[in-house]
C-alpha cells in the first residue's frame, strides 16, 4: 500500500488484469465453428452430409504493449523514494514535489483504476 498523509492507496490486481486484456478477450464467451462432413459414393456423387457445431472457450489474449507499460509504471510507483515528500497535506500536494515519471505513473494508474484509494 502507498500512503500519502491520511490517504492509503492500493493496487487493484483485477483492474490491472482487465486493463491488459486485448479487446477480443474482454468479450467473454465461446468460439463457435461448424464442421461439415460430406459422404460421397464411388462415382463422386453426394450421398449425405453431417453438420457438427463445435464450441470452445475463448483464449485469453493480453495486449503486450499495455502490459509492458502498466508494469513499468507500477514499478516506478513501488520503487519511488518518497522520503523527501511531505505527505501531511495529502497526495495532491505530495505529488507537486514528486518526479515527473512518478507523477505520470501514479496519475495514469489512478486514472485506469489500477491504483485505488482505500476507503
C-alpha positions as CSV (number, residue, x, y, z in Angstrom):
1,X,0.0,0.0,0.0
2,X,1.0,3.6,-0.7
3,X,0.2,6.2,2.0
4,X,0.0,9.9,1.5
5,X,-0.8,11.5,4.8
6,X,-4.2,10.1,5.8
7,X,-4.9,8.6,2.3
8,X,-3.9,5.0,1.7
9,X,-3.8,3.6,-1.9
10,X,-3.6,0.0,-3.1
11,X,-3.1,-1.8,-6.4
12,X,-6.2,-3.5,-7.7
13,X,-4.9,-6.6,-9.4
14,X,-8.3,-7.3,-11.1
15,X,-8.3,-3.8,-12.6
16,X,-4.7,-4.4,-13.9
17,X,-5.8,-7.7,-15.5
18,X,-8.8,-6.1,-17.2
19,X,-6.6,-3.3,-18.4
20,X,-4.1,-5.5,-20.2
21,X,-6.6,-7.9,-21.8
22,X,-7.0,-7.5,-25.5
23,X,-10.4,-6.3,-26.8
24,X,-11.3,-9.8,-28.0
25,X,-10.6,-11.3,-24.6
26,X,-12.9,-8.8,-22.9
27,X,-15.9,-10.3,-24.7
28,X,-16.4,-13.4,-22.6
29,X,-18.0,-16.3,-24.3
30,X,-17.3,-19.2,-26.6
31,X,-15.9,-19.6,-30.1
32,X,-18.3,-21.4,-32.3
33,X,-17.4,-23.2,-35.5
34,X,-19.3,-25.6,-37.8
35,X,-17.7,-28.7,-39.2
36,X,-19.4,-30.3,-42.2
37,X,-18.5,-33.8,-43.3
38,X,-19.7,-34.9,-46.8
39,X,-20.2,-38.5,-47.8
40,X,-19.8,-39.4,-51.4
41,X,-20.5,-42.5,-53.4
42,X,-17.8,-44.2,-55.5
43,X,-18.7,-42.0,-58.5
44,X,-18.2,-38.8,-56.5
45,X,-21.9,-38.1,-56.0
46,X,-23.0,-36.7,-52.8
47,X,-24.8,-39.2,-50.6
48,X,-25.2,-37.3,-47.4
49,X,-23.6,-34.8,-45.2
50,X,-23.2,-34.3,-41.4
51,X,-23.0,-31.0,-39.7
52,X,-21.5,-30.6,-36.3
53,X,-21.3,-27.4,-34.2
54,X,-18.1,-27.1,-32.1
55,X,-17.9,-24.7,-29.2
56,X,-14.6,-23.9,-27.5
57,X,-13.7,-21.4,-24.7
58,X,-12.1,-18.2,-25.9
59,X,-8.4,-18.0,-25.2
60,X,-7.2,-15.1,-23.1
61,X,-5.0,-12.7,-25.0
62,X,-3.0,-9.9,-23.4
63,X,-2.1,-6.6,-25.0
64,X,1.6,-6.9,-24.6
65,X,2.3,-3.2,-25.1
66,X,-0.2,-2.2,-22.4
67,X,1.2,-4.9,-20.1
68,X,4.7,-3.6,-20.5
69,X,3.7,0.0,-20.0
70,X,1.5,-0.6,-17.0
71,X,4.1,-2.9,-15.4
72,X,6.8,-0.3,-15.7
73,X,4.5,2.4,-14.2
74,X,3.7,0.1,-11.3
75,X,7.4,-0.5,-10.8
76,X,8.1,3.3,-10.8
77,X,5.4,3.8,-8.2
78,X,6.5,1.0,-6.0
79,X,10.2,1.8,-6.1
80,X,9.9,5.6,-5.8
81,X,11.9,7.0,-2.8
82,X,9.3,9.2,-1.1
83,X,11.4,10.3,1.9
84,X,11.6,13.8,0.6
85,X,7.9,14.2,0.2
86,X,5.7,16.0,2.7
87,X,2.6,13.8,2.7
88,X,0.9,15.5,5.6
89,X,-1.2,17.7,3.3
90,X,-2.5,14.9,1.2
91,X,-1.4,13.2,-2.0
92,X,-2.2,16.1,-4.3
93,X,0.4,18.3,-2.5
94,X,2.9,15.5,-2.2
95,X,2.7,14.9,-6.0
96,X,3.8,18.6,-6.5
97,X,7.3,17.7,-5.3
98,X,7.5,14.2,-6.9
99,X,9.5,13.5,-10.0
100,X,7.8,13.7,-13.4
101,X,8.0,9.9,-14.0
102,X,6.3,9.2,-10.7
103,X,3.6,11.8,-11.3
104,X,2.8,10.4,-14.7
105,X,2.9,6.8,-13.5
106,X,0.8,7.5,-10.4
107,X,-1.8,9.6,-12.2
108,X,-2.1,7.1,-15.1
109,X,-2.6,4.1,-12.8
110,X,-5.1,6.1,-10.7
111,X,-7.0,7.1,-13.9
112,X,-7.2,3.5,-15.0
113,X,-8.4,2.3,-11.6
114,X,-5.3,0.2,-11.0
115,X,-4.4,2.3,-8.0
116,X,-7.4,2.9,-5.8
117,X,-8.0,4.9,-2.7
118,X,-8.7,2.7,0.3
119,X,-12.0,3.6,2.0
